[in-house]
Amino acid sequence: MASNGIKAILFDLDNTLIDTAGASRIAIQKVEALLRTKFGQDDILKICKGFELKLLQETYDAAGGASIDQSTRLERLAIPGPVRALLEDLRRTHKLLLLTNGVTQPQWEKIRAVRCEELFHAVVVGGEHAEEKPAPSIFQHCFGLLGVGPRDCVMVGDSLDTDVLGGVNAGVRATVWVNPSGTDIPAGVSVKPDYTIATVLELPTILSTLK
């Protein structure tokens, strides 16, 4: 695969390479099933809302370990085989960097659970830095790690507010929005991706058009 002037690709993790939202839904369902034996429906809804918020915020219980909902989600997370094969192929011709926002400990637990560190030349977790996506500073840090300029790079992610906006602000060659549901860009959102794809498996087609 020719690089066509693109030297590096920055990838988001959650809901771009792994189905974090889907794994979280399964975790909540498991919690709900366990609660049915002890609580009424109203109590179950309240408790599950709390678990859902905790998963969204990537927070941990007071003991510092993963509770049942977090453990279940980690067990369900995986990089699909075709996506892993694509990353292995791209790594031969491009520098790959994983750039994910979030609290350090749970993000690293997900990264290790899906065994993806070896697929990237560098991994950057936003929680370890003063600013996260979409701040230009964290993108500049990534460019420095890879030894490339912003125009050498493509940013790939599912979030318009962090991945696409961050890539635009940092001056990357192109931003690629992963939008599996095919939803329209919400009204009032001014940032526009250069490309929209349903899955990262479509990325080679985008790369072939960049000169």
Disulfide bonds with the S-S distance in Angstrom:
none
